[in-house]
Amino acid sequence: MDQEFLGDRRKALEESFFSKENEKLRRALKEKEALKEKEHALSEVSGIEDETVLEHLVATEHRRRHADRLDHGAAGAGRLGRR
């Protein structure tokens, strides 16, 4: 019975692990697709066709927005700590 329990537990842990990994991969793929869509839209409005330039411009904007969200989160956390 212990072996059966351990086997079931192992299987449950494996399934949980791979489920989490799959979700990470899905999110990464979705983000990559969104960045490619932004590159395409930027190309349409700007006339820029160089993929390297488009990737750089979109990545720079993405990092800036991410940093802004982190800054706002840190500012909010700081306010909470000053009660």
KESEMAR-142574 format. One record per atom (N, C-alpha, C): residue in one letter; atom name; x, y, z. Coordinates in steps of 0.001 Angstrom, whole numbers, padded with zeros to 6 digits. Layout:
<node><code>A</code><site>CA</site><X>X</X><Y>Y</Y><Z>Z</Z></node>
...
//
This chain:
<node><code>M</code><site>N</site><X>000824</X><Y>-001195</Y><Z>000000</Z></node>
<node><code>M</code><site>CA</site><X>000000</X><Y>000000</Y><Z>000000</Z></node>
<node><code>M</code><site>C</site><X>000869</X><Y>001259</Y><Z>000000</Z></node>
<node><code>D</code><site>N</site><X>001972</X><Y>001236</Y><Z>000751</Z></node>
<node><code>D</code><site>CA</site><X>002855</X><Y>002390</Y><Z>000776</Z></node>
<node><code>D</code><site>C</site><X>003406</X><Y>002687</Y><Z>-000613</Z></node>
<node><code>Q</code><site>N</site><X>003760</X><Y>001635</Y><Z>-001349</Z></node>
<node><code>Q</code><site>CA</site><X>004278</X><Y>001815</Y><Z>-002700</Z></node>
<node><code>Q</code><site>C</site><X>003211</X><Y>002423</Y><Z>-003610</Z></node>
<node><code>E</code><site>N</site><X>001988</X><Y>001983</Y><Z>-003437</Z></node>
<node><code>E</code><site>CA</site><X>000881</X><Y>002530</Y><Z>-004246</Z></node>
<node><code>E</code><site>C</site><X>000662</X><Y>004008</Y><Z>-003912</Z></node>
<node><code>F</code><site>N</site><X>000687</X><Y>004336</Y><Z>-002624</Z></node>
<node><code>F</code><site>CA</site><X>000535</X><Y>005724</Y><Z>-002199</Z></node>
<node><code>F</code><site>C</site><X>001660</X><Y>006584</Y><Z>-002751</Z></node>
<node><code>L</code><site>N</site><X>002895</X><Y>006087</Y><Z>-002637</Z></node>
<node><code>L</code><site>CA</site><X>004042</X><Y>006843</Y><Z>-003134</Z></node>
<node><code>L</code><site>C</site><X>003965</X><Y>007012</Y><Z>-004648</Z></node>
<node><code>G</code><site>N</site><X>003522</X><Y>005978</Y><Z>-005342</Z></node>
<node><code>G</code><site>CA</site><X>003370</X><Y>006070</Y><Z>-006792</Z></node>
<node><code>G</code><site>C</site><X>002324</X><Y>007114</Y><Z>-007170</Z></node>
<node><code>D</code><site>N</site><X>001208</X><Y>007118</Y><Z>-006441</Z></node>
<node><code>D</code><site>CA</site><X>000161</X><Y>008112</Y><Z>-006695</Z></node>
<node><code>D</code><site>C</site><X>000666</X><Y>009515</Y><Z>-006385</Z></node>
<node><code>R</code><site>N</site><X>001394</X><Y>009639</Y><Z>-005297</Z></node>
<node><code>R</code><site>CA</site><X>001942</X><Y>010943</Y><Z>-004893</Z></node>
<node><code>R</code><site>C</site><X>002947</X><Y>011443</Y><Z>-005933</Z></node>
<node><code>R</code><site>N</site><X>003813</X><Y>010540</Y><Z>-006402</Z></node>
<node><code>R</code><site>CA</site><X>004795</X><Y>010893</Y><Z>-007426</Z></node>
<node><code>R</code><site>C</site><X>004089</X><Y>011364</Y><Z>-008693</Z></node>
<node><code>K</code><site>N</site><X>003073</X><Y>010641</Y><Z>-009097</Z></node>
<node><code>K</code><site>CA</site><X>002334</X><Y>011000</Y><Z>-010304</Z></node>
<node><code>K</code><site>C</site><X>001664</X><Y>012365</Y><Z>-010142</Z></node>
<node><code>A</code><site>N</site><X>001082</X><Y>012617</Y><Z>-008983</Z></node>
<node><code>A</code><site>CA</site><X>000429</X><Y>013907</Y><Z>-008724</Z></node>
<node><code>A</code><site>C</site><X>001445</X><Y>015049</Y><Z>-008760</Z></node>
<node><code>L</code><site>N</site><X>002620</X><Y>014831</Y><Z>-008166</Z></node>
<node><code>L</code><site>CA</site><X>003665</X><Y>015858</Y><Z>-008179</Z></node>
<node><code>L</code><site>C</site><X>004163</X><Y>016122</Y><Z>-009602</Z></node>
<node><code>E</code><site>N</site><X>004341</X><Y>015049</Y><Z>-010377</Z></node>
<node><code>E</code><site>CA</site><X>004767</X><Y>015220</Y><Z>-011773</Z></node>
<node><code>E</code><site>C</site><X>003737</X><Y>016010</Y><Z>-012567</Z></node>
<node><code>E</code><site>N</site><X>002482</X><Y>015657</Y><Z>-012402</Z></node>
<node><code>E</code><site>CA</site><X>001423</X><Y>016351</Y><Z>-013129</Z></node>
<node><code>E</code><site>C</site><X>001358</X><Y>017825</Y><Z>-012742</Z></node>
<node><code>S</code><site>N</site><X>001517</X><Y>018103</Y><Z>-011468</Z></node>
<node><code>S</code><site>CA</site><X>001517</X><Y>019486</Y><Z>-011003</Z></node>
<node><code>S</code><site>C</site><X>002691</X><Y>020256</Y><Z>-011590</Z></node>
<node><code>F</code><site>N</site><X>003870</X><Y>019648</Y><Z>-011556</Z></node>
<node><code>F</code><site>CA</site><X>005067</X><Y>020289</Y><Z>-012096</Z></node>
<node><code>F</code><site>C</site><X>004883</X><Y>020609</Y><Z>-013574</Z></node>
<node><code>F</code><site>N</site><X>004473</X><Y>019621</Y><Z>-014350</Z></node>
<node><code>F</code><site>CA</site><X>004359</X><Y>019834</Y><Z>-015786</Z></node>
<node><code>F</code><site>C</site><X>003209</X><Y>020777</Y><Z>-016134</Z></node>
<node><code>S</code><site>N</site><X>002186</X><Y>020788</Y><Z>-015324</Z></node>
<node><code>S</code><site>CA</site><X>001102</X><Y>021746</Y><Z>-015537</Z></node>
<node><code>S</code><site>C</site><X>001611</X><Y>023176</Y><Z>-015365</Z></node>
<node><code>K</code><site>N</site><X>002410</X><Y>023399</Y><Z>-014317</Z></node>
<node><code>K</code><site>CA</site><X>002989</X><Y>024729</Y><Z>-014082</Z></node>
<node><code>K</code><site>C</site><X>003951</X><Y>025111</Y><Z>-015204</Z></node>
<node><code>E</code><site>N</site><X>004773</X><Y>024154</Y><Z>-015633</Z></node>
<node><code>E</code><site>CA</site><X>005718</X><Y>024423</Y><Z>-016720</Z></node>
<node><code>E</code><site>C</site><X>004978</X><Y>024755</Y><Z>-018018</Z></node>
<node><code>N</code><site>N</site><X>003929</X><Y>024016</Y><Z>-018305</Z></node>
<node><code>N</code><site>CA</site><X>003142</X><Y>024283</Y><Z>-019508</Z></node>
<node><code>N</code><site>C</site><X>002515</X><Y>025668</Y><Z>-019460</Z></node>
<node><code>E</code><site>N</site><X>002035</X><Y>026061</Y><Z>-018298</Z></node>
<node><code>E</code><site>CA</site><X>001437</X><Y>027393</Y><Z>-018157</Z></node>
<node><code>E</code><site>C</site><X>002486</X><Y>028474</Y><Z>-018388</Z></node>
<node><code>K</code><site>N</site><X>003689</X><Y>028281</Y><Z>-017866</Z></node>
<node><code>K</code><site>CA</site><X>004772</X><Y>029245</Y><Z>-018105</Z></node>
<node><code>K</code><site>C</site><X>005065</X><Y>029357</Y><Z>-019596</Z></node>
<node><code>L</code><site>N</site><X>005133</X><Y>028218</Y><Z>-020270</Z></node>
<node><code>L</code><site>CA</site><X>005410</X><Y>028220</Y><Z>-021703</Z></node>
<node><code>L</code><site>C</site><X>004284</X><Y>028894</Y><Z>-022489</Z></node>
<node><code>R</code><site>N</site><X>003034</X><Y>028639</Y><Z>-022097</Z></node>
<node><code>R</code><site>CA</site><X>001894</X><Y>029284</Y><Z>-022770</Z></node>
<node><code>R</code><site>C</site><X>001958</X><Y>030797</Y><Z>-022610</Z></node>
<node><code>R</code><site>N</site><X>002276</X><Y>031256</Y><Z>-021389</Z></node>
<node><code>R</code><site>CA</site><X>002383</X><Y>032698</Y><Z>-021157</Z></node>
<node><code>R</code><site>C</site><X>003510</X><Y>033310</Y><Z>-021978</Z></node>
<node><code>A</code><site>N</site><X>004643</X><Y>032623</Y><Z>-022038</Z></node>
<node><code>A</code><site>CA</site><X>005780</X><Y>033130</Y><Z>-022805</Z></node>
<node><code>A</code><site>C</site><X>005434</X><Y>033199</Y><Z>-024293</Z></node>
<node><code>L</code><site>N</site><X>004760</X><Y>032188</Y><Z>-024801</Z></node>
<node><code>L</code><site>CA</site><X>004371</X><Y>032182</Y><Z>-026207</Z></node>
<node><code>L</code><site>C</site><X>003369</X><Y>033296</Y><Z>-026494</Z></node>
<node><code>K</code><site>N</site><X>002413</X><Y>033477</Y><Z>-025598</Z></node>
<node><code>K</code><site>CA</site><X>001415</X><Y>034532</Y><Z>-025770</Z></node>
<node><code>K</code><site>C</site><X>002085</X><Y>035906</Y><Z>-025776</Z></node>
<node><code>E</code><site>N</site><X>003051</X><Y>036113</Y><Z>-024879</Z></node>
<node><code>E</code><site>CA</site><X>003770</X><Y>037384</Y><Z>-024821</Z></node>
<node><code>E</code><site>C</site><X>004586</X><Y>037604</Y><Z>-026094</Z></node>
<node><code>K</code><site>N</site><X>005232</X><Y>036545</Y><Z>-026563</Z></node>
<node><code>K</code><site>CA</site><X>006021</X><Y>036651</Y><Z>-027793</Z></node>
<node><code>K</code><site>C</site><X>005128</X><Y>037006</Y><Z>-028977</Z></node>
<node><code>E</code><site>N</site><X>003955</X><Y>036390</Y><Z>-029048</Z></node>
<node><code>E</code><site>CA</site><X>003014</X><Y>036692</Y><Z>-030130</Z></node>
<node><code>E</code><site>C</site><X>002538</X><Y>038139</Y><Z>-030035</Z></node>
<node><code>A</code><site>N</site><X>002279</X><Y>038617</Y><Z>-028828</Z></node>
<node><code>A</code><site>CA</site><X>001839</X><Y>040004</Y><Z>-028649</Z></node>
<node><code>A</code><site>C</site><X>002925</X><Y>040975</Y><Z>-029091</Z></node>
<node><code>L</code><site>N</site><X>004183</X><Y>040670</Y><Z>-028772</Z></node>
<node><code>L</code><site>CA</site><X>005282</X><Y>041536</Y><Z>-029200</Z></node>
<node><code>L</code><site>C</site><X>005403</X><Y>041546</Y><Z>-030721</Z></node>
<node><code>K</code><site>N</site><X>005218</X><Y>040398</Y><Z>-031362</Z></node>
<node><code>K</code><site>CA</site><X>005280</X><Y>040340</Y><Z>-032822</Z></node>
<node><code>K</code><site>C</site><X>004144</X><Y>041159</Y><Z>-033439</Z></node>
<node><code>E</code><site>N</site><X>002956</X><Y>041110</Y><Z>-032828</Z></node>
<node><code>E</code><site>CA</site><X>001838</X><Y>041917</Y><Z>-033313</Z></node>
<node><code>E</code><site>C</site><X>002154</X><Y>043406</Y><Z>-033195</Z></node>
<node><code>K</code><site>N</site><X>002791</X><Y>043788</Y><Z>-032095</Z></node>
<node><code>K</code><site>CA</site><X>003183</X><Y>045190</Y><Z>-031921</Z></node>
<node><code>K</code><site>C</site><X>004222</X><Y>045600</Y><Z>-032961</Z></node>
<node><code>E</code><site>N</site><X>005159</X><Y>044693</Y><Z>-033232</Z></node>
<node><code>E</code><site>CA</site><X>006162</X><Y>044979</Y><Z>-034254</Z></node>
<node><code>E</code><site>C</site><X>005491</X><Y>045201</Y><Z>-035611</Z></node>
<node><code>H</code><site>N</site><X>004528</X><Y>044346</Y><Z>-035929</Z></node>
<node><code>H</code><site>CA</site><X>003822</X><Y>044474</Y><Z>-037204</Z></node>
<node><code>H</code><site>C</site><X>003053</X><Y>045800</Y><Z>-037265</Z></node>
<node><code>A</code><site>N</site><X>002361</X><Y>046143</Y><Z>-036196</Z></node>
<node><code>A</code><site>CA</site><X>001601</X><Y>047399</Y><Z>-036159</Z></node>
<node><code>A</code><site>C</site><X>002539</X><Y>048601</Y><Z>-036281</Z></node>
<node><code>L</code><site>N</site><X>003663</X><Y>048560</Y><Z>-035591</Z></node>
<node><code>L</code><site>CA</site><X>004635</X><Y>049642</Y><Z>-035672</Z></node>
<node><code>L</code><site>C</site><X>005179</X><Y>049768</Y><Z>-037088</Z></node>
<node><code>S</code><site>N</site><X>005431</X><Y>048652</Y><Z>-037720</Z></node>
<node><code>S</code><site>CA</site><X>005911</X><Y>048655</Y><Z>-039098</Z></node>
<node><code>S</code><site>C</site><X>004885</X><Y>049293</Y><Z>-040030</Z></node>
<node><code>E</code><site>N</site><X>003625</X><Y>048980</Y><Z>-039813</Z></node>
<node><code>E</code><site>CA</site><X>002552</X><Y>049525</Y><Z>-040649</Z></node>
<node><code>E</code><site>C</site><X>002474</X><Y>051052</Y><Z>-040539</Z></node>
<node><code>V</code><site>N</site><X>002552</X><Y>051575</Y><Z>-039319</Z></node>
<node><code>V</code><site>CA</site><X>002388</X><Y>053024</Y><Z>-039146</Z></node>
<node><code>V</code><site>C</site><X>003674</X><Y>053806</Y><Z>-039393</Z></node>
<node><code>S</code><site>N</site><X>004825</X><Y>053156</Y><Z>-039224</Z></node>
<node><code>S</code><site>CA</site><X>006084</X><Y>053889</Y><Z>-039357</Z></node>
<node><code>S</code><site>C</site><X>006780</X><Y>053666</Y><Z>-040704</Z></node>
<node><code>G</code><site>N</site><X>006447</X><Y>052569</Y><Z>-041352</Z></node>
<node><code>G</code><site>CA</site><X>007122</X><Y>052239</Y><Z>-042591</Z></node>
<node><code>G</code><site>C</site><X>008458</X><Y>051537</Y><Z>-042371</Z></node>
<node><code>I</code><site>N</site><X>008837</X><Y>051319</Y><Z>-041127</Z></node>
<node><code>I</code><site>CA</site><X>010089</X><Y>050613</Y><Z>-040820</Z></node>
<node><code>I</code><site>C</site><X>009896</X><Y>049139</Y><Z>-041161</Z></node>
<node><code>E</code><site>N</site><X>010843</X><Y>048600</Y><Z>-041907</Z></node>
<node><code>E</code><site>CA</site><X>010743</X><Y>047193</Y><Z>-042295</Z></node>
<node><code>E</code><site>C</site><X>011849</X><Y>046330</Y><Z>-041706</Z></node>
<node><code>D</code><site>N</site><X>012865</X><Y>046945</Y><Z>-041143</Z></node>
<node><code>D</code><site>CA</site><X>013984</X><Y>046209</Y><Z>-040570</Z></node>
<node><code>D</code><site>C</site><X>013516</X><Y>045528</Y><Z>-039266</Z></node>
<node><code>E</code><site>N</site><X>013503</X><Y>044191</Y><Z>-039284</Z></node>
<node><code>E</code><site>CA</site><X>013000</X><Y>043451</Y><Z>-038123</Z></node>
<node><code>E</code><site>C</site><X>013824</X><Y>043703</Y><Z>-036858</Z></node>
<node><code>T</code><site>N</site><X>015112</X><Y>043872</Y><Z>-037017</Z></node>
<node><code>T</code><site>CA</site><X>015971</X><Y>044124</Y><Z>-035856</Z></node>
<node><code>T</code><site>C</site><X>015606</X><Y>045442</Y><Z>-035189</Z></node>
<node><code>V</code><site>N</site><X>015375</X><Y>046463</Y><Z>-035997</Z></node>
<node><code>V</code><site>CA</site><X>014992</X><Y>047776</Y><Z>-035462</Z></node>
<node><code>V</code><site>C</site><X>013628</X><Y>047675</Y><Z>-034783</Z></node>
<node><code>L</code><site>N</site><X>012676</X><Y>047012</Y><Z>-035432</Z></node>
<node><code>L</code><site>CA</site><X>011338</X><Y>046856</Y><Z>-034850</Z></node>
<node><code>L</code><site>C</site><X>011408</X><Y>046101</Y><Z>-033523</Z></node>
<node><code>E</code><site>N</site><X>012165</X><Y>045008</Y><Z>-033496</Z></node>
<node><code>E</code><site>CA</site><X>012310</X><Y>044234</Y><Z>-032260</Z></node>
<node><code>E</code><site>C</site><X>012897</X><Y>045099</Y><Z>-031149</Z></node>
<node><code>H</code><site>N</site><X>013905</X><Y>045881</Y><Z>-031475</Z></node>
<node><code>H</code><site>CA</site><X>014549</X><Y>046742</Y><Z>-030483</Z></node>
<node><code>H</code><site>C</site><X>013566</X><Y>047797</Y><Z>-029951</Z></node>
<node><code>L</code><site>N</site><X>012826</X><Y>048437</Y><Z>-030852</Z></node>
<node><code>L</code><site>CA</site><X>011884</X><Y>049479</Y><Z>-030432</Z></node>
<node><code>L</code><site>C</site><X>010782</X><Y>048900</Y><Z>-029544</Z></node>
<node><code>V</code><site>N</site><X>010231</X><Y>047776</Y><Z>-029941</Z></node>
<node><code>V</code><site>CA</site><X>009151</X><Y>047161</Y><Z>-029156</Z></node>
<node><code>V</code><site>C</site><X>009693</X><Y>046650</Y><Z>-027824</Z></node>
<node><code>A</code><site>N</site><X>010869</X><Y>046041</Y><Z>-027829</Z></node>
<node><code>A</code><site>CA</site><X>011457</X><Y>045533</Y><Z>-026580</Z></node>
<node><code>A</code><site>C</site><X>011761</X><Y>046673</Y><Z>-025614</Z></node>
<node><code>T</code><site>N</site><X>012248</X><Y>047783</Y><Z>-026150</Z></node>
<node><code>T</code><site>CA</site><X>012545</X><Y>048946</Y><Z>-025308</Z></node>
<node><code>T</code><site>C</site><X>011281</X><Y>049468</Y><Z>-024652</Z></node>
<node><code>E</code><site>N</site><X>010217</X><Y>049572</Y><Z>-025421</Z></node>
<node><code>E</code><site>CA</site><X>008930</X><Y>050036</Y><Z>-024878</Z></node>
<node><code>E</code><site>C</site><X>008401</X><Y>049048</Y><Z>-023838</Z></node>
<node><code>H</code><site>N</site><X>008532</X><Y>047762</Y><Z>-024122</Z></node>
<node><code>H</code><site>CA</site><X>008065</X><Y>046728</Y><Z>-023198</Z></node>
<node><code>H</code><site>C</site><X>008820</X><Y>046818</Y><Z>-021868</Z></node>
<node><code>R</code><site>N</site><X>010148</X><Y>046969</Y><Z>-021935</Z></node>
<node><code>R</code><site>CA</site><X>010944</X><Y>047086</Y><Z>-020700</Z></node>
<node><code>R</code><site>C</site><X>010585</X><Y>048355</Y><Z>-019936</Z></node>
<node><code>R</code><site>N</site><X>010345</X><Y>049454</Y><Z>-020653</Z></node>
<node><code>R</code><site>CA</site><X>009997</X><Y>050711</Y><Z>-019992</Z></node>
<node><code>R</code><site>C</site><X>008669</X><Y>050567</Y><Z>-019250</Z></node>
<node><code>R</code><site>N</site><X>007691</X><Y>049971</Y><Z>-019900</Z></node>
<node><code>R</code><site>CA</site><X>006384</X><Y>049788</Y><Z>-019249</Z></node>
<node><code>R</code><site>C</site><X>006495</X><Y>048858</Y><Z>-018045</Z></node>
<node><code>H</code><site>N</site><X>007292</X><Y>047815</Y><Z>-018183</Z></node>
<node><code>H</code><site>CA</site><X>007472</X><Y>046879</Y><Z>-017070</Z></node>
<node><code>H</code><site>C</site><X>008145</X><Y>047588</Y><Z>-015890</Z></node>
<node><code>A</code><site>N</site><X>009142</X><Y>048403</Y><Z>-016179</Z></node>
<node><code>A</code><site>CA</site><X>009839</X><Y>049156</Y><Z>-015124</Z></node>
<node><code>A</code><site>C</site><X>008891</X><Y>050148</Y><Z>-014457</Z></node>
<node><code>D</code><site>N</site><X>008023</X><Y>050792</Y><Z>-015251</Z></node>
<node><code>D</code><site>CA</site><X>007047</X><Y>051724</Y><Z>-014680</Z></node>
<node><code>D</code><site>C</site><X>006106</X><Y>051004</Y><Z>-013720</Z></node>
<node><code>R</code><site>N</site><X>005663</X><Y>049798</Y><Z>-014099</Z></node>
<node><code>R</code><site>CA</site><X>004775</X><Y>049035</Y><Z>-013219</Z></node>
<node><code>R</code><site>C</site><X>005500</X><Y>048670</Y><Z>-011932</Z></node>
<node><code>L</code><site>N</site><X>006769</X><Y>048296</Y><Z>-012039</Z></node>
<node><code>L</code><site>CA</site><X>007541</X><Y>047960</Y><Z>-010838</Z></node>
<node><code>L</code><site>C</site><X>007723</X><Y>049181</Y><Z>-009955</Z></node>
<node><code>D</code><site>N</site><X>007989</X><Y>050340</Y><Z>-010560</Z></node>
<node><code>D</code><site>CA</site><X>008150</X><Y>051578</Y><Z>-009787</Z></node>
<node><code>D</code><site>C</site><X>006869</X><Y>051929</Y><Z>-009053</Z></node>
<node><code>H</code><site>N</site><X>005738</X><Y>051807</Y><Z>-009738</Z></node>
<node><code>H</code><site>CA</site><X>004460</X><Y>052137</Y><Z>-009092</Z></node>
<node><code>H</code><site>C</site><X>004152</X><Y>051153</Y><Z>-007976</Z></node>
<node><code>G</code><site>N</site><X>004490</X><Y>049891</Y><Z>-008182</Z></node>
<node><code>G</code><site>CA</site><X>004279</X><Y>048889</Y><Z>-007138</Z></node>
<node><code>G</code><site>C</site><X>005144</X><Y>049157</Y><Z>-005927</Z></node>
<node><code>A</code><site>N</site><X>006390</X><Y>049552</Y><Z>-006165</Z></node>
<node><code>A</code><site>CA</site><X>007302</X><Y>049844</Y><Z>-005054</Z></node>
<node><code>A</code><site>C</site><X>006849</X><Y>051097</Y><Z>-004305</Z></node>
<node><code>A</code><site>N</site><X>006353</X><Y>052069</Y><Z>-005045</Z></node>
<node><code>A</code><site>CA</site><X>005874</X><Y>053296</Y><Z>-004395</Z></node>
<node><code>A</code><site>C</site><X>004670</X><Y>052990</Y><Z>-003518</Z></node>
<node><code>G</code><site>N</site><X>003783</X><Y>052136</Y><Z>-004027</Z></node>
<node><code>G</code><site>CA</site><X>002608</X><Y>051750</Y><Z>-003235</Z></node>
<node><code>G</code><site>C</site><X>002993</X><Y>050998</Y><Z>-001985</Z></node>
<node><code>A</code><site>N</site><X>003979</X><Y>050124</Y><Z>-002114</Z></node>
<node><code>A</code><site>CA</site><X>004429</X><Y>049354</Y><Z>-000949</Z></node>
<node><code>A</code><site>C</site><X>005077</X><Y>050263</Y><Z>000074</Z></node>
<node><code>G</code><site>N</site><X>005786</X><Y>051296</Y><Z>-000387</Z></node>
<node><code>G</code><site>CA</site><X>006421</X><Y>052225</Y><Z>000524</Z></node>
<node><code>G</code><site>C</site><X>005404</X><Y>053010</Y><Z>001327</Z></node>
<node><code>R</code><site>N</site><X>004322</X><Y>053391</Y><Z>000663</Z></node>
<node><code>R</code><site>CA</site><X>003276</X><Y>054143</Y><Z>001363</Z></node>
<node><code>R</code><site>C</site><X>002622</X><Y>053293</Y><Z>002446</Z></node>
<node><code>L</code><site>N</site><X>002456</X><Y>052015</Y><Z>002161</Z></node>
<node><code>L</code><site>CA</site><X>001815</X><Y>051153</Y><Z>003145</Z></node>
<node><code>L</code><site>C</site><X>002665</X><Y>051005</Y><Z>004399</Z></node>
<node><code>G</code><site>N</site><X>003979</X><Y>051011</Y><Z>004214</Z></node>
<node><code>G</code><site>CA</site><X>004867</X><Y>050819</Y><Z>005343</Z></node>
<node><code>G</code><site>C</site><X>005013</X><Y>052041</Y><Z>006243</Z></node>
<node><code>R</code><site>N</site><X>004479</X><Y>053189</Y><Z>005842</Z></node>
<node><code>R</code><site>CA</site><X>004688</X><Y>054435</Y><Z>006606</Z></node>
<node><code>R</code><site>C</site><X>003522</X><Y>054798</Y><Z>007507</Z></node>
<node><code>R</code><site>N</site><X>002688</X><Y>053941</Y><Z>007813</Z></node>
<node><code>R</code><site>CA</site><X>001498</X><Y>054275</Y><Z>008603</Z></node>
<node><code>R</code><site>C</site><X>001815</X><Y>054919</Y><Z>009894</Z></node>
//
